[in-house]
Amino acid sequence: MSAPNPHRYVKMNGLGNEIVVLDLRDGASSLKPAEIKAVAENPKTAFDQMMVLYPPRTADTEAYVLIFNTDGSESSACGNGTRCIGWLERGLSGKTHFNFETRAGILAVAVKDISAITVDMGEPRFGWDEIPLAEKFHDTRAIELQIGPIEKPVLHSPSVVNIGNPHVVFWVDRPVETYDLGRFGPLIENHPLFPERVNVSLAEVTSPTTMKIRTWERGTGLTRACGTAACASAVSAMRKKLTERKVTVTLPGGPLTIEWAPNNHILMTGPVEMEHEGILEAELAAAAKGQPCLVPEGRLP
């Protein structure tokens, strides 16, 4: 994961959530959104999220991490990506516990093995202005929003929560695969109620300890796994007393274990997978037409 010039990248995934990791703790330059998109559009480096590591800004942290979506926009937190960088850091240092600083705060990671990496995702935020919403709602367990005809909506009364990113969770009573999330996901993502856009999940509670979800991810689209969406769906179900405080959330890419701990922090445990390593400039020479920079202009950490 070291970052000599030319820059090496590591391609990984967390339950099929495609992650590209760039470690720039030896130095940084600047990146245009179009160049991030070029990385995402290249078949060899295509990602759902890119995790870019910079020198730490805070004591007792391993790195300051910026996270980018496929469309070049920033994400404040990524649970699957954080598990990936935790696994890579274990290989570098031999340690098993790490702290990474993100725009959402400091995320603690504990590595047991490649199949069991736990990220402390911090405390959920339920206030309408913390999510944020464009209108005031006193009870964010169920807000007034529906999709479809007024007399017979397809989806309605979702829960909303911020897990580093804004999330809306619609509760369904039939398999999540039967809904056309690819059609209405972008409409909800860009709904005026969500000034910072929103991640959209369908959640089916299957028992007091299990649930299934599908997610349309803000800035990315349909994804096989979204760690923050799993956390958002789980704590929303717990808040509505639909499940116990520890559940298995099954996504299209596989299961994650989510626990809402007594200290109000959300613990997410799941696997990662290594795919390949490469030289970024070599992979993008044709697509990016030159050496890409690696931080959005004006957004240096």
Secondary structure, DSSP 8 states (H G I E B T S, - for coil): ----SS-EEEEEEETTEEEEEEE-TT----B-HHHHHHHHHSTTT--SEEEEEE--SSTT-SEEEEEEETTS-EES--HHHHHHHHHHHHHHH--SEEEEEETTEEEEEEEEETTEEEEE----B--TTTTT-SS--S-TTS-S-EES-SSS-SEE--EEEESSSEEEEEE-SS-GGGS-HHHHHHHHHT-TT-TT--EEEEEEEEETTEEEEEEEETTTEEES--HHHHHHHHHHHHHTTSS-SEEEEEETTEEEEEEE-TTS-EEEEE--EEEEEEEHHHHHHHHHSS---SSBTT---
